[in-house]
């Protein structure tokens, strides 16, 4: 039996994927030592990116003609707009933080935002699904493990729990399964590109999470 494309993607990107799920940010959360200032910065850059993610999912809706895909992606858009955005709005109010344009211009933050948008704008549906798989499988992996640890900051706990919840897990699995189904009609070059896109997104994520730290 031939190897699933998603298995190949994870195998060939094992080093960069492991580097992200074992990032300083995730280790600090597991150890319950994440500084408040770091999480506040993360909330500001991640909260802004959710709006970008809405655009990315919008590109995906436009680039597929499959109604099943569209229904799934529209549900994902609803979750972003009506579950994740309220989380950030409430967090900003509770923590007394406000959007910071200078922080959004930080090179690593801007590179993540523009890099992900470029994949969605310039790539095909498979590229978008691969990029989404890269991000959501990563979050589900480390957040599922993170739930075993104490988190004294309730907003950190809620953020981790959101990405370990059954609904988020189901979406991450759908993305993985969708790539495997798409692979049945992909050329060798397209499969190579999917492997590359996944690794590229992991590196963008590493730099993005590092930007939450002032040092």
Backbone as a printed PyTorch tensor [residue, N CA C, xyz], in Angstrom:
tensor([[[  0.8480,  -1.2010,   0.0000],
         [  0.0000,   0.0000,   0.0000],
         [  0.8810,   1.2470,   0.0000]],

        [[  0.5700,   2.2050,  -0.8740],
         [  1.3940,   3.3940,  -0.9720],
         [  1.1910,   4.3080,   0.2400]],

        [[  2.1750,   5.1000,   0.5290],
         [  2.1400,   6.0060,   1.6690],
         [  1.1340,   7.1340,   1.4300]],

        [[  0.3300,   7.4310,   2.4390],
         [ -0.5770,   8.5850,   2.3610],
         [  0.2530,   9.8580,   2.2210]],

        [[ -0.2630,  10.8090,   1.4220],
         [  0.4690,  12.0570,   1.2510],
         [  0.6320,  12.7770,   2.5820]],

        [[ -0.3980,  12.7580,   3.4240],
         [ -0.2760,  13.4450,   4.7170],
         [  0.8110,  12.8060,   5.5740]],

        [[  0.9630,  11.4870,   5.4970],
         [  2.0370,  10.8210,   6.2400],
         [  3.3940,  11.2530,   5.7040]],

        [[  3.4960,  11.3440,   4.3820],
         [  4.7630,  11.7910,   3.7840],
         [  5.0730,  13.2320,   4.1890]],

        [[  4.0460,  14.0910,   4.1500],
         [  4.2320,  15.4890,   4.5370],
         [  4.7740,  15.5860,   5.9620]],

        [[  4.1670,  14.8410,   6.8780],
         [  4.6070,  14.8850,   8.2730],
         [  5.9890,  14.2600,   8.4380]],

        [[  6.2590,  13.1870,   7.7100],
         [  7.5560,  12.5280,   7.8140],
         [  8.6870,  13.4220,   7.3010]],

        [[  8.4770,  14.0310,   6.1470],
         [  9.5460,  14.8250,   5.5570],
         [  9.7190,  16.1800,   6.2390]],

        [[  8.7290,  16.6020,   7.0040],
         [  8.8280,  17.8600,   7.7400],
         [  8.9380,  17.6360,   9.2450]],

        [[  9.3610,  16.4480,   9.6340],
         [  9.3920,  16.0960,  11.0560],
         [ 10.2270,  17.0710,  11.8810]],

        [[ 11.3830,  17.4640,  11.3840],
         [ 12.2610,  18.3240,  12.1750],
         [ 11.6410,  19.6960,  12.4190]],

        [[ 11.1340,  20.3240,  11.3640],
         [ 10.5840,  21.6640,  11.5370],
         [  9.2610,  21.6040,  12.2910]],

        [[  8.4710,  20.5560,  12.0970],
         [  7.2200,  20.4100,  12.8520],
         [  7.5150,  20.2320,  14.3380]],

        [[  8.4620,  19.3700,  14.6650],
         [  8.8130,  19.1570,  16.0730],
         [  9.3880,  20.4160,  16.6980]],

        [[ 10.1220,  21.1890,  15.9040],
         [ 10.6730,  22.4490,  16.4190],
         [  9.5490,  23.4100,  16.7920]],

        [[  8.4700,  23.3990,  16.0270],
         [  7.3510,  24.2920,  16.3400],
         [  6.5640,  23.7910,  17.5460]],

        [[  6.2250,  22.5120,  17.5970],
         [  5.4100,  22.0320,  18.7180],
         [  6.2110,  22.0240,  20.0230]],

        [[  7.5380,  22.1220,  19.9270],
         [  8.3780,  22.2240,  21.1270],
         [  8.9740,  23.6240,  21.2570]],

        [[  8.3260,  24.5930,  20.6530],
         [  8.7800,  25.9870,  20.7040],
         [  8.8380,  26.4820,  22.1500]],

        [[  9.6470,  27.4740,  22.3770],
         [  9.7270,  28.0870,  23.7050],
         [  8.3460,  28.4920,  24.2210]],

        [[  7.4990,  28.9870,  23.3420],
         [  6.1470,  29.4140,  23.7160],
         [  5.3490,  28.2460,  24.2780]],

        [[  5.3780,  27.1060,  23.5980],
         [  4.6160,  25.9430,  24.0670],
         [  5.2420,  25.3530,  25.3300]],

        [[  6.5720,  25.4070,  25.4330],
         [  7.2380,  24.8910,  26.6410],
         [  6.8990,  25.7580,  27.8450]],

        [[  6.8550,  27.0680,  27.6500],
         [  6.5120,  27.9630,  28.7510],
         [  5.0720,  27.7370,  29.2190]],

        [[  4.1750,  27.4590,  28.2870],
         [  2.7940,  27.1780,  28.6830],
         [  2.7310,  25.8680,  29.4700]],

        [[  3.4320,  24.8500,  28.9940],
         [  3.4320,  23.5630,  29.6890],
         [  4.0000,  23.6770,  31.0930]],

        [[  4.9980,  24.5520,  31.2560],
         [  5.6340,  24.7340,  32.5680],
         [  4.9070,  25.7690,  33.4220]],

        [[  3.8620,  26.3780,  32.8730],
         [  3.1050,  27.4320,  33.5520],
         [  4.0080,  28.6030,  33.9250]],

        [[  4.9240,  28.9290,  33.0080],
         [  5.8720,  30.0240,  33.2530],
         [  5.8080,  31.0820,  32.1550]],

        [[  4.7740,  31.0510,  31.3240],
         [  4.6820,  32.0330,  30.2430],
         [  4.4410,  33.4200,  30.8340]],

        [[  5.3380,  34.3770,  30.5890],
         [  5.1260,  35.7280,  31.1350],
         [  3.8560,  36.3640,  30.5860]],

        [[  3.1790,  37.1290,  31.4280],
         [  1.9440,  37.7880,  31.0110],
         [  2.1860,  38.6790,  29.8070]],

        [[  3.2940,  39.3920,  29.7920],
         [  3.5790,  40.3100,  28.6890],
         [  3.7290,  39.5630,  27.3660]],

        [[  4.2830,  38.3510,  27.4340],
         [  4.4510,  37.5560,  26.2150],
         [  3.0900,  37.1170,  25.6860]],

        [[  2.2270,  36.6680,  26.5790],
         [  0.9160,  36.2390,  26.1230],
         [  0.1020,  37.4200,  25.6060]],

        [[  0.2630,  38.5800,  26.2320],
         [ -0.4340,  39.7650,  25.7450],
         [  0.0120,  40.0960,  24.3180]],

        [[  1.3160,  40.0390,  24.0640],
         [  1.8180,  40.2990,  22.7070],
         [  1.2900,  39.2380,  21.7410]],

        [[  1.2820,  37.9960,  22.1820],
         [  0.7770,  36.9250,  21.3310],
         [ -0.6980,  37.1570,  20.9890]],

        [[ -1.4890,  37.5530,  21.9870],
         [ -2.9040,  37.8140,  21.7340],
         [ -3.0850,  38.8980,  20.6710]],

        [[ -2.2510,  39.9190,  20.7290],
         [ -2.3730,  41.0130,  19.7760],
         [ -2.0340,  40.5610,  18.3570]],

        [[ -0.9670,  39.7620,  18.2090],
         [ -0.5920,  39.3560,  16.8540],
         [ -1.4770,  38.2230,  16.3380]],

        [[ -1.8830,  37.3280,  17.2170],
         [ -2.7480,  36.2330,  16.7840],
         [ -4.1720,  36.7350,  16.5390]],

        [[ -4.6260,  37.6530,  17.3710],
         [ -5.9510,  38.2130,  17.1650],
         [ -6.0660,  38.9090,  15.8230]],

        [[ -5.0280,  39.6420,  15.4500],
         [ -5.0280,  40.3000,  14.1420],
         [ -4.9770,  39.2760,  13.0250]],

        [[ -4.2660,  38.1630,  13.2660],
         [ -4.1560,  37.1720,  12.2010],
         [ -5.4650,  36.4400,  11.9480]],

        [[ -6.3260,  36.3500,  12.9430],
         [ -7.6080,  35.6760,  12.7220],
         [ -8.3660,  36.3640,  11.5830]],

        [[ -8.2590,  37.6830,  11.4940],
         [ -8.9040,  38.3810,  10.3840],
         [ -8.2820,  37.9580,   9.0540]],

        [[ -6.9690,  37.7530,   9.0440],
         [ -6.3030,  37.2520,   7.8390],
         [ -6.7680,  35.8380,   7.5320]],

        [[ -6.9400,  35.0160,   8.5670],
         [ -7.4040,  33.6410,   8.3650],
         [ -8.7860,  33.6140,   7.7270]],

        [[ -9.6200,  34.5750,   8.0750],
         [-10.9360,  34.6510,   7.4540],
         [-10.7890,  34.8720,   5.9490]],

        [[ -9.8540,  35.7320,   5.5610],
         [ -9.6070,  35.9550,   4.1330],
         [ -9.0740,  34.6920,   3.4680]],

        [[ -8.1950,  33.9650,   4.1640],
         [ -7.6280,  32.7360,   3.6040],
         [ -8.7180,  31.7000,   3.3520]],

        [[ -9.5990,  31.5180,   4.3280],
         [-10.7020,  30.5750,   4.1470],
         [-11.6280,  31.0450,   3.0230]],

        [[-11.7760,  32.3630,   2.8890],
         [-12.5820,  32.8980,   1.8020],
         [-12.0080,  32.5390,   0.4390]],

        [[-10.6940,  32.6320,   0.2940],
         [-10.0440,  32.2080,  -0.9500],
         [-10.3250,  30.7300,  -1.2150]],

        [[-10.2700,  29.9210,  -0.1570],
         [-10.5090,  28.4830,  -0.3290],
         [-11.9260,  28.2180,  -0.8230]],

        [[-12.8980,  28.9400,  -0.2650],
         [-14.2840,  28.7850,  -0.7140],
         [-14.3900,  29.1150,  -2.1950]],

        [[-13.7090,  30.1760,  -2.6160],
         [-13.7910,  30.6120,  -4.0090],
         [-13.0830,  29.6550,  -4.9610]],

        [[-12.0810,  28.9220,  -4.4600],
         [-11.2530,  28.1090,  -5.3460],
         [-11.6610,  26.6400,  -5.4010]],

        [[-12.7640,  26.3030,  -4.7530],
         [-13.2870,  24.9350,  -4.8870],
         [-14.6860,  24.9920,  -5.4780]],

        [[-15.0040,  24.0000,  -6.2930],
         [-16.3600,  23.8960,  -6.8370],
         [-17.1540,  22.8040,  -6.1300]],

        [[-16.5160,  22.1530,  -5.1410],
         [-17.1550,  21.0620,  -4.4140],
         [-18.0270,  21.6410,  -3.2930]],

        [[-19.3210,  21.3400,  -3.3320],
         [-20.2300,  21.9090,  -2.3420],
         [-19.9470,  21.3940,  -0.9340]],

        [[-19.4720,  20.1560,  -0.8200],
         [-19.0960,  19.6510,   0.4990],
         [-17.9670,  20.4550,   1.0950]],

        [[-16.9580,  20.7760,   0.2700],
         [-15.8700,  21.6340,   0.7320],
         [-16.4000,  22.9880,   1.1730]],

        [[-17.2700,  23.5480,   0.3550],
         [-17.7690,  24.8850,   0.6670],
         [-18.5560,  24.8990,   1.9700]],

        [[-19.3720,  23.8940,   2.1830],
         [-20.1210,  23.8390,   3.4440],
         [-19.1670,  23.7590,   4.6360]],

        [[-18.1610,  22.9240,   4.5290],
         [-17.1980,  22.7700,   5.6210],
         [-16.4430,  24.0670,   5.8680]],

        [[-15.9990,  24.7130,   4.8050],
         [-15.2220,  25.9370,   4.9370],
         [-16.0700,  27.0890,   5.4540]],

        [[-17.3300,  27.1410,   5.0380],
         [-18.2220,  28.1820,   5.5550],
         [-18.4420,  28.0000,   7.0550]],

        [[-18.5420,  26.7530,   7.5010],
         [-18.6530,  26.4910,   8.9430],
         [-17.3900,  26.9470,   9.6640]],

        [[-16.2350,  26.7450,   9.0340],
         [-14.9730,  27.1910,   9.6300],
         [-14.9190,  28.7110,   9.7170]],

        [[-15.3990,  29.3780,   8.6780],
         [-15.4640,  30.8360,   8.7020],
         [-16.3580,  31.3260,   9.8360]],

        [[-17.4690,  30.6420,  10.0270],
         [-18.3840,  31.0160,  11.1110],
         [-17.6920,  30.8760,  12.4660]],

        [[-16.9180,  29.7950,  12.6420],
         [-16.2150,  29.5930,  13.9080],
         [-15.1720,  30.6800,  14.1340]],

        [[-14.4640,  31.0640,  13.0830],
         [-13.4620,  32.1250,  13.2100],
         [-14.1180,  33.4440,  13.6090]],

        [[-15.2040,  33.7780,  12.9340],
         [-15.8490,  35.0700,  13.1540],
         [-16.6350,  35.1270,  14.4550]],

        [[-17.2380,  34.0000,  14.8360],
         [-18.1790,  34.0330,  15.9620],
         [-17.7230,  33.2780,  17.2030]],

        [[-16.5690,  32.6140,  17.1420],
         [-16.0050,  31.9660,  18.3220],
         [-14.6300,  32.5430,  18.6530]],

        [[-13.7320,  32.5320,  17.6510],
         [-12.3830,  33.0080,  17.9490],
         [-12.3290,  34.5270,  18.0980]],

        [[-12.9650,  35.2770,  17.2130],
         [-12.9010,  36.7340,  17.3370],
         [-13.4740,  37.2210,  18.6690]],

        [[-14.6170,  36.6890,  19.1490],
         [-15.0930,  37.1190,  20.4730],
         [-14.1080,  36.7880,  21.5850]],

        [[-13.3930,  35.6670,  21.4640],
         [-12.3810,  35.3450,  22.4720],
         [-11.3680,  36.4800,  22.5640]],

        [[-10.8660,  36.9400,  21.4210],
         [ -9.8630,  38.0090,  21.4280],
         [-10.4600,  39.3260,  21.8990]],

        [[-11.6620,  39.6250,  21.4760],
         [-12.3000,  40.8680,  21.9230],
         [-12.4400,  40.8770,  23.4390]],

        [[-12.8610,  39.7650,  24.0140],
         [-12.9950,  39.6760,  25.4710],
         [-11.6350,  39.7240,  26.1560]],

        [[-10.6490,  39.0660,  25.5580],
         [ -9.3110,  39.0500,  26.1520],
         [ -8.6960,  40.4410,  26.1560]],

        [[ -8.8410,  41.1680,  25.0590],
         [ -8.2950,  42.5250,  25.0000],
         [ -8.9140,  43.3970,  26.0890]],

        [[-10.2320,  43.2720,  26.2450],
         [-10.9080,  44.0850,  27.2540],
         [-10.4710,  43.6910,  28.6620]],

        [[-10.3820,  42.4020,  28.9280],
         [-10.0380,  41.9310,  30.2680],
         [ -8.5970,  42.2590,  30.6390]],

        [[ -7.7060,  42.2460,  29.6560],
         [ -6.2840,  42.4500,  29.9450],
         [ -5.8420,  43.8900,  29.7230]],

        [[ -6.7470,  44.7410,  29.2530],
         [ -6.4190,  46.1450,  29.0590],
         [ -5.3970,  46.3760,  27.9600]],

        [[ -5.5040,  45.6130,  26.8740],
         [ -4.5860,  45.7810,  25.7560],
         [ -5.3720,  46.2280,  24.5280]],

        [[ -4.6790,  46.8760,  23.6160],
         [ -5.3270,  47.4130,  22.4220],
         [ -4.4620,  47.1230,  21.2030]],

        [[ -5.0510,  47.0520,  20.0190],
         [ -4.2780,  46.7980,  18.7950],
         [ -3.0770,  47.7290,  18.6770]],

        [[ -1.9720,  47.1710,  18.2120],
         [ -0.7100,  47.9020,  18.1270],
         [ -0.1700,  47.7840,  16.7000]],

        [[ -0.3620,  48.8120,  15.8590],
         [  0.0980,  48.7360,  14.4740],
         [  1.5990,  48.4640,  14.3470]],

        [[  2.4000,  48.9930,  15.2730],
         [  3.8430,  48.7720,  15.2040],
         [  4.1730,  47.3010,  15.3970]],

        [[  3.4400,  46.6360,  16.2760],
         [  3.6660,  45.2130,  16.5010],
         [  3.2900,  44.4130,  15.2570]],

        [[  2.2250,  44.7960,  14.5820],
         [  1.8260,  44.0870,  13.3660],
         [  2.8470,  44.2680,  12.2420]],

        [[  3.6250,  45.3310,  12.3240],
         [  4.6480,  45.5960,  11.3080],
         [  5.9650,  44.8900,  11.6190]],

        [[  6.0700,  44.2770,  12.8020],
         [  7.2910,  43.5450,  13.1540],
         [  7.5680,  42.5180,  12.0390]],

        [[  8.8150,  42.4330,  11.5650],
         [  9.0980,  41.6370,  10.3650],
         [  8.6040,  40.1940,  10.4120]],

        [[  8.7430,  39.5160,  11.5450],
         [  8.3040,  38.1270,  11.6150],
         [  6.7850,  38.0060,  11.5880]],

        [[  6.1170,  38.9820,  12.2040],
         [  4.6490,  38.9950,  12.1920],
         [  4.1530,  39.2810,  10.7760]],

        [[  4.7530,  40.2820,  10.1480],
         [  4.3550,  40.6390,   8.7850],
         [  4.6540,  39.5070,   7.8070]],

        [[  5.7820,  38.8240,   8.0040],
         [  6.1430,  37.7260,   7.1020],
         [  5.1420,  36.5900,   7.1850]],

        [[  4.6650,  36.2980,   8.3900],
         [  3.6580,  35.2470,   8.5480],
         [  2.3580,  35.6460,   7.8620]],

        [[  1.9080,  36.8570,   8.1520],
         [  0.6510,  37.3320,   7.5740],
         [  0.7240,  37.3460,   6.0380]],

        [[  1.7600,  37.9500,   5.5070],
         [  1.8740,  38.0800,   4.0550],
         [  2.1810,  36.7410,   3.3950]],

        [[  2.9500,  35.9010,   4.0780],
         [  3.2680,  34.5940,   3.5180],
         [  2.0400,  33.7140,   3.4100]],

        [[  1.2020,  33.7160,   4.4310],
         [ -0.0160,  32.9130,   4.3960],
         [ -1.0070,  33.4630,   3.3730]],

        [[ -1.1120,  34.7800,   3.3020],
         [ -2.0030,  35.3750,   2.3130],
         [ -1.5450,  35.0600,   0.8940]],

        [[ -0.2330,  35.0530,   0.6720],
         [  0.2970,  34.7680,  -0.6630],
         [ -0.0550,  33.3520,  -1.0960]],

        [[  0.0290,  32.4030,  -0.1620],
         [ -0.3500,  31.0230,  -0.4920],
         [ -1.8080,  30.9670,  -0.9270]],

        [[ -2.6730,  31.6670,  -0.1830],
         [ -4.1030,  31.6410,  -0.4910],
         [ -4.4210,  32.3850,  -1.7800]],

        [[ -3.7610,  33.5080,  -1.9740],
         [ -4.0460,  34.3430,  -3.1500],
         [ -3.4960,  33.7320,  -4.4330]],

        [[ -2.2740,  33.2280,  -4.3640],
         [ -1.5640,  32.7910,  -5.5680],
         [ -1.6160,  31.2820,  -5.7910]],

        [[ -1.8920,  30.5200,  -4.7420],
         [ -1.8970,  29.0720,  -4.8620],
         [ -3.2540,  28.5350,  -5.2530]],

        [[ -3.2870,  27.2360,  -5.5220],
         [ -4.5600,  26.5960,  -5.8370],
         [ -5.2250,  26.0940,  -4.5560]],

        [[ -6.3610,  25.4400,  -4.6950],
         [ -7.1040,  24.9550,  -3.5310],
         [ -6.2590,  24.0030,  -2.6900]],

        [[ -5.4840,  23.1380,  -3.3450],
         [ -4.6460,  22.1830,  -2.6110],
         [ -3.6210,  22.9080,  -1.7600]],

        [[ -3.0230,  23.9670,  -2.2800],
         [ -2.0320,  24.7230,  -1.5140],
         [ -2.6610,  25.3320,  -0.2710]],

        [[ -3.8770,  25.8580,  -0.4110],
         [ -4.5570,  26.4650,   0.7390],
         [ -4.8780,  25.4080,   1.7890]],

        [[ -5.4010,  24.2710,   1.3460],
         [ -5.7210,  23.1970,   2.2850],
         [ -4.4550,  22.7170,   2.9910]],

        [[ -3.3470,  22.6370,   2.2660],
         [ -2.0880,  22.2070,   2.8740],
         [ -1.6270,  23.2030,   3.9230]],

        [[ -1.7200,  24.4900,   3.6260],
         [ -1.3100,  25.5170,   4.5880],
         [ -2.1940,  25.4870,   5.8260]],

        [[ -3.4940,  25.2970,   5.6340],
         [ -4.4160,  25.2070,   6.7620],
         [ -4.1310,  23.9540,   7.5950]],

        [[ -3.8480,  22.8500,   6.9120],
         [ -3.4740,  21.6220,   7.6120],
         [ -2.2190,  21.8430,   8.4440]],

        [[ -1.2440,  22.5250,   7.8700],
         [  0.0080,  22.7890,   8.5840],
         [ -0.2450,  23.5440,   9.8760]],

        [[ -1.0750,  24.5730,   9.8120],
         [ -1.3380,  25.3870,  10.9960],
         [ -2.2110,  24.6580,  12.0130]],

        [[ -3.2840,  24.0380,  11.5480],
         [ -4.2450,  23.4790,  12.4890],
         [ -3.7890,  22.1490,  13.0700]],

        [[ -3.0760,  21.3480,  12.2890],
         [ -2.5380,  20.1080,  12.8540],
         [ -1.4950,  20.4380,  13.9060]],

        [[ -0.7110,  21.4720,  13.6810],
         [  0.2900,  21.8960,  14.6590],
         [ -0.3820,  22.3450,  15.9530]],

        [[ -1.3940,  23.2170,  15.8350],
         [ -2.0660,  23.7020,  17.0360],
         [ -2.7420,  22.5590,  17.7930]],

        [[ -3.4240,  21.6920,  17.0650],
         [ -4.0950,  20.5780,  17.7350],
         [ -3.0780,  19.6760,  18.4450]],

        [[ -1.9290,  19.4530,  17.8330],
         [ -0.9210,  18.5610,  18.4160],
         [ -0.4130,  19.0890,  19.7440]],

        [[  0.0400,  20.3430,  19.7620],
         [  0.6410,  20.8120,  21.0110],
         [ -0.4150,  21.2000,  22.0460]],

        [[ -1.5610,  21.6630,  21.6170],
         [ -2.5970,  22.0230,  22.5850],
         [ -3.2060,  20.7860,  23.2360]],

        [[ -3.3430,  19.7020,  22.4880],
         [ -3.8390,  18.4630,  23.0850],
         [ -2.8970,  17.9850,  24.1730]],

        [[ -1.5980,  18.0610,  23.8960],
         [ -0.6110,  17.6850,  24.9110],
         [ -0.6150,  18.6890,  26.0590]],

        [[ -0.8120,  19.9620,  25.7340],
         [ -0.7710,  21.0080,  26.7490],
         [ -1.8780,  20.9080,  27.7740]],

        [[ -3.0040,  20.3000,  27.4160],
         [ -4.1170,  20.1990,  28.3500],
         [ -3.7870,  19.3300,  29.5630]],

        [[ -2.7110,  18.5720,  29.4910],
         [ -2.3120,  17.7450,  30.6320],
         [ -1.6010,  18.5700,  31.7030]],

        [[ -1.3100,  19.8290,  31.4180],
         [ -0.5350,  20.6690,  32.3300],
         [ -1.4050,  21.7450,  32.9780]],

        [[ -0.9810,  22.1710,  34.1400],
         [ -1.6610,  23.2540,  34.8390],
         [ -1.3890,  24.5740,  34.1340]],

        [[ -2.4350,  25.3910,  33.9780],
         [ -2.2900,  26.7370,  33.4190],
         [ -3.0080,  27.6920,  34.3560]],

        [[ -2.2370,  28.4790,  35.0840],
         [ -2.8380,  29.3400,  36.0990],
         [ -3.5410,  30.5550,  35.5010]],

        [[ -3.1530,  30.9570,  34.3130],
         [ -3.8260,  32.0670,  33.6230],
         [ -5.0410,  31.4870,  32.9010]],

        [[ -6.2540,  31.8570,  33.3040],
         [ -7.4400,  31.2470,  32.6860],
         [ -7.5580,  31.5060,  31.1930]],

        [[ -7.0260,  32.6080,  30.7080],
         [ -7.1190,  32.8850,  29.2690],
         [ -6.1510,  32.0270,  28.4690]],

        [[ -5.0150,  31.7220,  29.0570],
         [ -4.1080,  30.7670,  28.4190],
         [ -4.7950,  29.4090,  28.3480]],

        [[ -5.4000,  29.0150,  29.4600],
         [ -6.1100,  27.7330,  29.4920],
         [ -7.2030,  27.6870,  28.4380]],

        [[ -7.9890,  28.7640,  28.3390],
         [ -9.0940,  28.7780,  27.3790],
         [ -8.5800,  28.7090,  25.9410]],

        [[ -7.4580,  29.3730,  25.6760],
         [ -6.8890,  29.3540,  24.3300],
         [ -6.4350,  27.9380,  23.9650]],

        [[ -5.7350,  27.3000,  24.8760],
         [ -5.2660,  25.9350,  24.6260],
         [ -6.4590,  24.9920,  24.4800]],

        [[ -7.4320,  25.1250,  25.3740],
         [ -8.6030,  24.2480,  25.3320],
         [ -9.3840,  24.3950,  24.0320]],

        [[ -9.4470,  25.6090,  23.5010],
         [-10.1590,  25.8440,  22.2510],
         [ -9.5740,  25.0080,  21.1060]],

        [[ -8.2390,  24.8360,  21.1430],
         [ -7.5520,  24.1150,  20.0680],
         [ -7.3680,  22.6240,  20.3580]],

        [[ -7.8280,  22.2030,  21.5180],
         [ -7.8240,  20.7720,  21.8410],
         [ -9.2360,  20.2000,  21.8480]],

        [[-10.2210,  21.0550,  21.6290],
         [-11.6260,  20.6520,  21.6860],
         [-11.9800,  19.7170,  20.5320]],

        [[-12.9900,  18.8860,  20.7120],
         [-13.3820,  17.9290,  19.6630],
         [-13.6690,  18.5740,  18.3090]],

        [[-14.2930,  19.7560,  18.3120],
         [-14.6000,  20.4090,  17.0530],
         [-13.3640,  20.8110,  16.2850]],

        [[-12.3710,  21.3410,  17.0060],
         [-11.1240,  21.7350,  16.3430],
         [-10.3690,  20.4970,  15.8790]],

        [[-10.3650,  19.4520,  16.7040],
         [ -9.7030,  18.2000,  16.3120],
         [-10.3240,  17.6300,  15.0460]],

        [[-11.6490,  17.7030,  14.9610],
         [-12.3410,  17.1770,  13.7840],
         [-11.9690,  17.9650,  12.5360]],

        [[-11.8080,  19.2760,  12.6850],
         [-11.4240,  20.0800,  11.5190],
         [ -9.9960,  19.7520,  11.0790]],

        [[ -9.0820,  19.6130,  12.0380],
         [ -7.7060,  19.2570,  11.6920],
         [ -7.6630,  17.9200,  10.9720]],

        [[ -8.4690,  16.9740,  11.4370],
         [ -8.5090,  15.6620,  10.7860],
         [ -9.1410,  15.7610,   9.4030]],

        [[-10.1550,  16.6010,   9.2570],
         [-10.7720,  16.7880,   7.9420],
         [ -9.7480,  17.3200,   6.9440]],

        [[ -8.9540,  18.2800,   7.3710],
         [ -7.9290,  18.8350,   6.4880],
         [ -6.9280,  17.7560,   6.0640]],

        [[ -6.5280,  16.9250,   7.0250],
         [ -5.5940,  15.8480,   6.6880],
         [ -6.2340,  14.8730,   5.6960]],

        [[ -7.4540,  14.4680,   5.9560],
         [ -8.1390,  13.5360,   5.0620],
         [ -8.3770,  14.1570,   3.6880]],

        [[ -8.6530,  15.4660,   3.6760],
         [ -8.9160,  16.1370,   2.3920],
         [ -7.6540,  16.1560,   1.5280]],

        [[ -6.5100,  16.3810,   2.1430],
         [ -5.2550,  16.3370,   1.3860],
         [ -5.0410,  14.9550,   0.7880]],

        [[ -5.3260,  13.9300,   1.5670],
         [ -5.1340,  12.5680,   1.0610],
         [ -6.0760,  12.2750,  -0.1050]],

        [[ -7.2960,  12.7870,  -0.0480],
         [ -8.2110,  12.5820,  -1.1690],
         [ -7.7640,  13.3670,  -2.3970]],

        [[ -7.3190,  14.5950,  -2.1730],
         [ -6.8240,  15.4090,  -3.2810],
         [ -5.6120,  14.7700,  -3.9480]],

        [[ -4.8070,  14.0850,  -3.1600],
         [ -3.5590,  13.5090,  -3.6850],
         [ -3.8000,  12.4590,  -4.7630]],

        [[ -5.0050,  11.8990,  -4.8020],
         [ -5.3120,  10.8690,  -5.7880],
         [ -5.2360,  11.4040,  -7.2140]],

        [[ -5.3990,  12.7220,  -7.3640],
         [ -5.3570,  13.3410,  -8.6920],
         [ -4.1790,  14.2970,  -8.8480]],

        [[ -3.2020,  14.2080,  -7.9450],
         [ -2.0660,  15.1200,  -7.9970],
         [ -0.8770,  14.4880,  -8.7040]],

        [[ -0.1240,  15.3310,  -9.3990],
         [  1.1160,  14.8750, -10.0270],
         [  2.2070,  14.7810,  -8.9710]],

        [[  3.3290,  14.1670,  -9.3380],
         [  4.4600,  14.0720,  -8.4090],
         [  4.9350,  15.4610,  -8.0120]],

        [[  4.9490,  16.3880,  -8.9750],
         [  5.4050,  17.7530,  -8.6840],
         [  4.4500,  18.4430,  -7.7090]],

        [[  3.1600,  18.2120,  -7.8560],
         [  2.1890,  18.8150,  -6.9440],
         [  2.3300,  18.2560,  -5.5310]],

        [[  2.6320,  16.9800,  -5.4340],
         [  2.8480,  16.3800,  -4.1160],
         [  4.1070,  16.9550,  -3.4710]],

        [[  5.1430,  17.1320,  -4.2630],
         [  6.3710,  17.7520,  -3.7470],
         [  6.0810,  19.1570,  -3.2350]],

        [[  5.2450,  19.8830,  -3.9680],
         [  4.8990,  21.2420,  -3.5730],
         [  4.1130,  21.2480,  -2.2630]],

        [[  3.2410,  20.2770,  -2.0780],
         [  2.4930,  20.1970,  -0.8240],
         [  3.4360,  19.9740,   0.3530]],

        [[  4.4310,  19.1300,   0.1660],
         [  5.4310,  18.9010,   1.2120],
         [  6.1560,  20.2100,   1.5330]],

        [[  6.5140,  20.9500,   0.4810],
         [  7.2390,  22.2070,   0.6790],
         [  6.3800,  23.2430,   1.4010]],

        [[  5.1180,  23.3770,   0.9870],
         [  4.2320,  24.3630,   1.5970],
         [  4.0610,  24.0840,   3.0880]],

        [[  3.8680,  22.8370,   3.4590],
         [  3.7040,  22.4810,   4.8730],
         [  4.9370,  22.9190,   5.6760]],

        [[  6.1210,  22.6210,   5.1790],
         [  7.3410,  23.0020,   5.8880],
         [  7.5180,  24.5020,   5.9610]],

        [[  7.1710,  25.1940,   4.8780],
         [  7.2720,  26.6560,   4.8470],
         [  6.3670,  27.2750,   5.9070]],

        [[  5.1530,  26.7630,   6.0280],
         [  4.2220,  27.3010,   7.0230],
         [  4.7430,  27.0450,   8.4340]],

        [[  5.3190,  25.8790,   8.6870],
         [  5.8700,  25.6130,  10.0230],
         [  6.9620,  26.6180,  10.3800]],

        [[  7.8200,  26.9410,   9.4230],
         [  8.8900,  27.9070,   9.7130],
         [  8.3120,  29.2970,   9.9530]],

        [[  7.3100,  29.6720,   9.1800],
         [  6.6400,  30.9470,   9.4240],
         [  6.0270,  30.9740,  10.8210]],

        [[  5.4370,  29.8420,  11.2430],
         [  4.8370,  29.7550,  12.5830],
         [  5.8980,  29.8850,  13.6750]],

        [[  7.0350,  29.2640,  13.4800],
         [  8.1200,  29.3550,  14.4660],
         [  8.5210,  30.8140,  14.6690]],

        [[  8.7380,  31.5110,  13.5760],
         [  9.1540,  32.9150,  13.6630],
         [  8.0450,  33.7780,  14.2600]],

        [[  6.8050,  33.4770,  13.8930],
         [  5.6510,  34.2180,  14.4030],
         [  5.5520,  34.0890,  15.9160]],

        [[  5.6840,  32.8740,  16.4240],
         [  5.6030,  32.6620,  17.8730],
         [  6.8070,  33.2940,  18.5940]],

        [[  7.9410,  33.2960,  17.9560],
         [  9.1170,  33.9190,  18.5610],
         [  8.9230,  35.4280,  18.7110]],

        [[  8.1230,  36.0390,  17.8260],
         [  7.8960,  37.4600,  17.8740],
         [  7.1230,  37.9000,  19.1240]],

        [[  6.5160,  36.9540,  19.8210],
         [  5.8100,  37.3010,  21.0610],
         [  6.7750,  37.6610,  22.1840]],

        [[  8.0390,  37.2820,  22.0200],
         [  9.0510,  37.5400,  23.0440],
         [  9.8230,  38.8070,  22.7140]],

        [[ 10.0190,  39.6420,  23.7160],
         [ 10.7690,  40.8680,  23.5070],
         [ 12.2600,  40.6350,  23.3250]],

        [[ 12.7540,  39.4700,  23.8150],
         [ 14.1840,  39.2000,  23.7130],
         [ 14.4710,  38.3320,  22.4920]]])
